[in-house]
Amino acid sequence: MDSFQELKLDALFFDADRLISERKYTDAINMLEAILIEAPDYGKAYNHLGFIYETKYRDIAKAEEFYKKALLYSPNYPAVYSNLSVVLSSQGKYDELEPLLKQALEIKGVEKAGIYNEFGIMYELQGKYLRAIESYKDAIRNSLSDVNVETYSKSMKRCKSKLEILEGN
C-alpha cells in the first residue's frame, strides 16, 4: 500500500471513529466496511467493527471474530488487546486469554494497568485469588489514575474476602 492510499484509509478510519463517538453506528459500519473492501488487511477497522458488535449489537461471536482479525492484521494496535481480552474473559476462554494478555504486555503503547487488571479478573474468576491479588497489585503499580487505583484496591479486598470465606484463611 502506498503512503497516499494509507493516508486516505486513515482519514476514513478517523471519520468512522468520529461516527462511533456520535453514535452513528450504521454509518460507521458502512465506512469501516468500505475501508476493508479497499484494504482487507486494515486491522484497525476490524477492531472498531468488533467494538460495535460487542457493545451495541451484543453479538459476542461476531465481535470476537472481528477482534481476532484485527489482531492478525494489526498486532501492534494496543486497543485490540483490551477489547479482545474482555470478550474472551466474558466467555470464560481462559486458555486463549492468558497468552493474549502476556502478548499484550510486550506491545508498545498498551495500557499495562488495564492488562494487569484483566489478569486479575481472569484469576479471580478461576478461583486463583492469590494470583488475582498479585495481578491487581501490578495494575496499581502501573496506574496513574486515582479512580483506577481505588477500583483495583477494591478488587484486592474482594479477593481477600473470598479467600477468607471460601478457604477459611
C-alpha positions in Angstrom: 0.0 0.0 0.0 1.4 3.4 -0.9 1.5 6.3 1.5 -1.2 8.2 -0.3 -3.6 5.2 0.0 -2.6 4.8 3.6 -3.4 8.4 4.4 -6.8 8.1 2.6 -7.7 5.0 4.6 -6.5 6.6 7.9 -8.7 9.6 7.1 -11.7 7.3 6.5 -10.9 5.4 9.7 -10.8 8.6 11.8 -14.1 9.6 10.3 -15.6 6.2 11.3 -14.2 6.7 14.8 -15.9 10.0 15.0 -19.2 8.5 13.8 -18.9 5.9 16.5 -18.5 8.6 19.1 -21.5 10.4 17.6 -23.5 7.1 18.0 -24.0 6.8 14.2 -23.2 3.2 14.2 -24.7 2.2 10.8 -22.7 5.0 9.1 -19.6 3.9 10.9 -20.1 0.3 9.9 -20.6 1.3 6.3 -17.4 3.4 6.3 -15.4 0.6 8.1 -16.6 -2.0 5.5 -15.6 0.4 2.7 -12.1 0.6 4.2 -11.9 -3.2 4.3 -13.1 -3.6 0.7 -10.2 -1.4 -0.4 -7.7 -2.8 2.1 -8.8 -6.2 3.6 -5.7 -6.1 5.9 -6.5 -2.8 7.6 -6.7 -4.3 11.1 -7.9 -1.2 13.0 -11.1 -1.3 11.0 -11.8 -4.8 12.2 -11.2 -3.7 15.8 -13.8 -0.9 15.5 -16.3 -3.3 13.9 -15.6 -5.7 16.8 -16.3 -2.9 19.3 -19.6 -2.0 17.6 -20.8 -5.6 17.5 -19.7 -6.2 21.1 -21.1 -3.1 22.7 -24.0 -2.1 20.6 -25.3 -5.3 19.0 -24.2 -7.6 21.8 -23.1 -10.1 19.2 -20.1 -11.5 21.1 -19.2 -14.2 18.5 -19.0 -11.7 15.7 -17.1 -9.2 17.9 -14.6 -12.0 18.7 -14.2 -12.8 15.0 -13.5 -9.1 14.2 -11.1 -8.7 17.1 -9.1 -11.7 16.1 -8.8 -10.4 12.5 -7.7 -7.0 13.9 -5.0 -8.9 16.0 -3.9 -10.8 12.9 -3.5 -7.7 10.7 -2.5 -5.1 13.3 -0.7 -6.9 16.1 0.8 -3.7 17.3 -2.5 -1.9 17.7 -2.9 -1.6 21.5 -6.7 -1.2 21.7 -7.4 -4.7 20.3 -5.7 -6.4 23.3 -8.0 -4.9 25.9 -11.1 -5.3 23.6 -10.4 -9.0 22.8 -9.5 -9.8 26.4 -12.9 -8.6 27.7 -14.6 -10.7 25.1 -12.6 -13.8 25.9 -13.0 -13.3 29.6 -16.7 -12.9 29.3 -16.9 -16.3 27.6 -14.5 -18.0 30.1 -11.9 -18.7 27.3 -9.0 -18.5 29.7 -6.7 -20.8 27.7 -6.8 -18.2 24.9 -6.9 -15.2 27.2 -3.8 -15.8 29.2 -1.4 -15.9 26.3 -3.1 -12.8 24.8 -2.6 -10.9 28.0 1.1 -11.9 28.1 1.5 -10.8 24.5 -0.2 -7.5 25.3 2.4 -6.6 27.9 5.0 -6.6 25.1 3.1 -4.2 22.9 4.3 -0.5 23.0 1.5 1.8 24.0 -0.7 -0.8 25.6 -2.3 0.3 28.9 -0.5 -2.1 31.2 -2.6 -1.3 34.3 -5.7 -2.4 32.4 -4.0 -5.6 31.2 -2.9 -6.5 34.7 -6.5 -5.8 35.8 -7.7 -8.3 33.2 -5.2 -10.8 34.6 -6.7 -10.2 38.0 -10.2 -10.7 36.7 -9.2 -13.9 35.0 -7.5 -15.4 38.0 -10.3 -14.3 40.3 -13.0 -15.9 38.1 -10.9 -19.1 38.2 -10.7 -19.0 42.0 -7.0 -18.3 42.0 -7.3 -15.5 44.5 -3.6 -15.1 45.5 -2.6 -14.7 41.8 -5.5 -12.3 41.3 -4.3 -10.2 44.2 -0.8 -10.0 42.8 -2.2 -9.0 39.4 -4.3 -6.2 40.9 -1.1 -5.0 42.7 0.6 -4.9 39.3 -2.3 -2.9 38.0 -1.9 -0.4 40.8 1.9 -0.2 40.2 1.2 0.7 36.6 -1.7 3.1 37.1 -1.7 6.8 37.2 -5.4 7.1 37.8 -6.7 7.6 41.3 -10.1 6.2 40.3 -8.5 3.0 38.8 -6.2 2.5 41.8 -9.3 2.6 44.0 -11.0 0.1 41.8 -8.0 -2.3 41.8 -7.8 -1.9 45.6 -11.4 -2.9 46.0 -10.8 -5.9 43.7 -7.9 -7.0 46.0 -10.2 -6.6 49.1 -12.9 -8.7 47.4 -10.4 -11.4 46.6 -9.1 -11.4 50.3 -12.8 -11.7 51.4 -13.3 -14.6 49.1 -10.2 -16.3 50.4 -11.5 -15.9 54.0 -15.0 -17.1 53.2 -14.2 -19.9 50.7 -10.9 -21.2 52.0 -11.2 -20.3 55.7 -8.0 -18.3 55.9 
